[in-house]
Amino acid sequence: MKDIPALFGSMVYGDGAMQETLPEDIYRALKRTMAQGTHLELDVANAVAEAMKNWAVSKGATHYTHWFQPLTGVTAEKHESFISPAPGGKVLMEFSGKELVRGESDASSFPSGGIRATFEARGYTVWDTSSYAFIKDGTLTIPTAFCAYSGESLDKKTPLLRSMDAINRQALRILRLFGNSSAKRVVTTVGPEQEYFLVDKAMVERRPDLITTGRTLFGARPPKGQELEDHYFGAIKPRVAAFMRELDEELWKLGVTAKTEHNETAPAQHEMAPIYAGANIATDDNQLTMELMRSIAQKHGMACLLHEKPFKGVNGSGKHNNWSLCTDTGLNLLEPGETPHENAQFLLFLLAVMQAVDEYQDLLRASAASAGNDHRLGGSEAPPAIVSLFLGDELTEVLDALEAGADYHGREKRPMEIGAVVLPHFPKDSTDRNRTSPFAFTGNKFEFRMLGASFSVADANTVLNTAVADVLGGYADKLEHAEDFTAALNTLIRDTIRAHRRILFNGNNYAAEWAAEATRRGLHNFETTVDALPAMVSEKSLALFGRQSVLTAVELRSRCEIQLENYSKTVNIEALSLADLTKQRIVPAVIAYENELAKLLERKSALSGYNLSLEKALLSRLSNLGDLLLTRMDALDAALAGVKPEGDALTHAAYYRDAVLPAMSELRQVIDKLETLVAREFWPVPTYAELLNSVN
């Protein structure tokens, strides 16, 4: 049996390894830099680099890399060996403080949204001292930020770190007003629940659309999908369980607190959730999780699909972003306590989130926008595109009473009565949960459910941190100058509830009535990525990120440009893939089956006594669908040919949404019908029924 405590973090240069390998004065200096963001002197960096290298070599490492998160949405790394030339044709194993602290990369080869031109190549990777180095595949991996030679951020980590600084500044101002002088830092904690599909690798290799785009571009619904709801929390199949065990162990070695794993609702769908960590650590950990899911699945003869909607008609995969605020002394600022109506500090932080979600609902929606997620949002497994906030019955009653100036005596705590004598009693929660809400309070945290499975959680948390920080700053401005703090606080709470209660909704977010009600309330309903992304560069957004020193106008515009371009490129790749598959696989398969039927019909026609109505009817249906297939194939080609080189990124993205995607959908409808008519031995790719049940 494995010694899990000894295994956990064994490949991380964490606090224990630092204490063992660093002189005490160097250790204290490094910890001071990590905790307070103070400057790291070169002599300290050199000492840390030498100790880190020796530790890594003792673990079998031969190389190091600066590991960063460019605007591609995935990670990047360039490996360098520790060797340096030595006299006599020999080599030494060396690693300097300069190499630890700073690296260089070709910034023009990563998405920059115009910040970098092709001939302007220099970019820097800079050690993120708040995130521990670790060993992955025999390489010392150093988490870093990535910036251009001109100073702008070219990654997802830098704005996240800036937003964490912003919310720390503003939250501390509020805590000081409530007499809390012990807290030195406030951090946002995040726990991303990761959904994914596992499909047999051999099956995926026979689906070019899955290989190229991550999703099936066509496929008829299987006879059995998730209708019986028998997969959710069901017994985990041995092959999947073996994958999960290895995933846990590899994550534990890297200090990732993989905690929960289970079958999800759709066949072949599963979920993993970690214990909460600081937002930047959680972001790093989730990137590692997705990377390891893919590589470990391959070792077990499976493919891990992280696309938001790999299969039409069954649940897609999301990433539920659980977010909270905690002090360095261990106080959760979103913990209501037994009497939330009397907990003014909690109420103020709660209302700050409520106001931030209301005022910047468009930015939160934009942070969950992608071509893949457009297929998922609004389905039975995902919240709709309308951002609203769920508080539950008890907290809603508290806010109602505060707004009205009425007394609130709290809800009576009752035991849960199940009705069987042998079952133990336990306290019943004061409110139910709401799985349809995009942004729900779930006890002492908020769960943002809109993110797609393949997303980095950095963007959403950057938006959330910045928006809440800005609201808290506004509260502090009012309260710090109040002559009567209690009176000003009560007024602020009451006015905030009145101004922002439109964002509260505890009902069924899937109901058509809610969409109409949300419109009446003035809430946004951005159904597609193209609708949502312009919010990133609105005057309100530019002002918000500028006030909190999180993103400059140049950085915001570049990110919007990149995401719009990614949308167009994604749809273009999918459309080209569908066109190729149709011409090279579907059309030949249909013709081959028609030929077989025609030969059969010819043979039977030469004989007497046969009723040929079945063969004739089937051949006629195939012929008619074949004609329609050709028409819609030509329509998709025409839509792709209609892409104009001129125009901005938003115009291009809108064209792909309005012309190319509908042409793809209409072509798919014909292919899916043909799949139900063509004999299995002629159909060129695995069906949904085969894919979703391929892992036994």
Stockholm file with secondary structure:
# STOCKHOLM 1.0

chainA/1-696         MKDIPALFGSMVYGDGAMQETLPEDIYRALKRTMAQGTHLELDVANAVAEAMKNWAVSKGATHYTHWFQPLTGVTAEKHESFISPAPGGKVLMEFSGKELVRGESDASSFPSGGIRATFEARGYTVWDTSSYAFIKDGTLTIPTAFCAYSGESLDKKTPLLRSMDAINRQALRILRLFGNSSAKRVVTTVGPEQEYFLVDKAMVERRPDLITTGRTLFGARPPKGQELEDHYFGAIKPRVAAFMRELDEELWKLGVTAKTEHNETAPAQHEMAPIYAGANIATDDNQLTMELMRSIAQKHGMACLLHEKPFKGVNGSGKHNNWSLCTDTGLNLLEPGETPHENAQFLLFLLAVMQAVDEYQDLLRASAASAGNDHRLGGSEAPPAIVSLFLGDELTEVLDALEAGADYHGREKRPMEIGAVVLPHFPKDSTDRNRTSPFAFTGNKFEFRMLGASFSVADANTVLNTAVADVLGGYADKLEHAEDFTAALNTLIRDTIRAHRRILFNGNNYAAEWAAEATRRGLHNFETTVDALPAMVSEKSLALFGRQSVLTAVELRSRCEIQLENYSKTVNIEALSLADLTKQRIVPAVIAYENELAKLLERKSALSGYNLSLEKALLSRLSNLGDLLLTRMDALDAALAGVKPEGDALTHAAYYRDAVLPAMSELRQVIDKLETLVAREFWPVPTYAELLNSVN
#=GR chainA/1-696 SS CCCHHHHTTTTBCCHHHHHHHSCHHHHHHHHHHHHHCCCCCHHHHHHHHHHHHHHHHHTTCCEEEEEECBTTSSCEEEEEESEEEEGGGEEEECCCHHHHHEEEEEGGGSCCTTSSCTTCCEEEEEECTTSCCEEETTEEEEEEEEEETTSCBCBSHHHHHHHHHHHHHHHHHHHHHTTCCSCCCEEEEEEEEEEEEEEEHHHHTTCHHHHHHSSCSCCCCCSSSSTTCCSTTCCCCHHHHHHHHHHHHHHHHTTCCEEEEEECSSTTEEEEEECCEEHHHHHHHHHHHHHHHHHHHHHTTEEEECCSCSSTTSCCCBEEEEEEEEETTSCBTTCCCSCGGGCHHHHHHHHHHHHHHHHTHHHHHHHTCCHHHHTTTTSTTSCCSSCCEECCHHHHHHHHHHHHTCCCCCCCCCBCCCSCTTSCCCBCCSSCCCTTCSEEECSSSEEECCCBTTCCSHHHHHHHHHHHHHHHHHHHHHHHTCSSHHHHHHHHHHHHHHHHGGGBCCSCTTSHHHHHHHHHHTCCCCCSHHHHGGGGGSHHHHHHHHHTTSCCHHHHHHHHHHHHHHHHHHHHHHHHHHHHHIIIIIHHHHHHHHHHHHHHHHHHHTSSSCCCHHHHHHHHHHHHHHHHHHHHHHHHHHHHHTCCSSSCHHHHHHHIIIIIHHHHHHHHHHHHHHHTTSCTTTCCSCCHHHHHTCCC
#=GC SS_cons         CCCHHHHTTTTBCCHHHHHHHSCHHHHHHHHHHHHHCCCCCHHHHHHHHHHHHHHHHHTTCCEEEEEECBTTSSCEEEEEESEEEEGGGEEEECCCHHHHHEEEEEGGGSCCTTSSCTTCCEEEEEECTTSCCEEETTEEEEEEEEEETTSCBCBSHHHHHHHHHHHHHHHHHHHHHTTCCSCCCEEEEEEEEEEEEEEEHHHHTTCHHHHHHSSCSCCCCCSSSSTTCCSTTCCCCHHHHHHHHHHHHHHHHTTCCEEEEEECSSTTEEEEEECCEEHHHHHHHHHHHHHHHHHHHHHTTEEEECCSCSSTTSCCCBEEEEEEEEETTSCBTTCCCSCGGGCHHHHHHHHHHHHHHHHTHHHHHHHTCCHHHHTTTTSTTSCCSSCCEECCHHHHHHHHHHHHTCCCCCCCCCBCCCSCTTSCCCBCCSSCCCTTCSEEECSSSEEECCCBTTCCSHHHHHHHHHHHHHHHHHHHHHHHTCSSHHHHHHHHHHHHHHHHGGGBCCSCTTSHHHHHHHHHHTCCCCCSHHHHGGGGGSHHHHHHHHHTTSCCHHHHHHHHHHHHHHHHHHHHHHHHHHHHHIIIIIHHHHHHHHHHHHHHHHHHHTSSSCCCHHHHHHHHHHHHHHHHHHHHHHHHHHHHHTCCSSSCHHHHHHHIIIIIHHHHHHHHHHHHHHHTTSCTTTCCSCCHHHHHTCCC
//
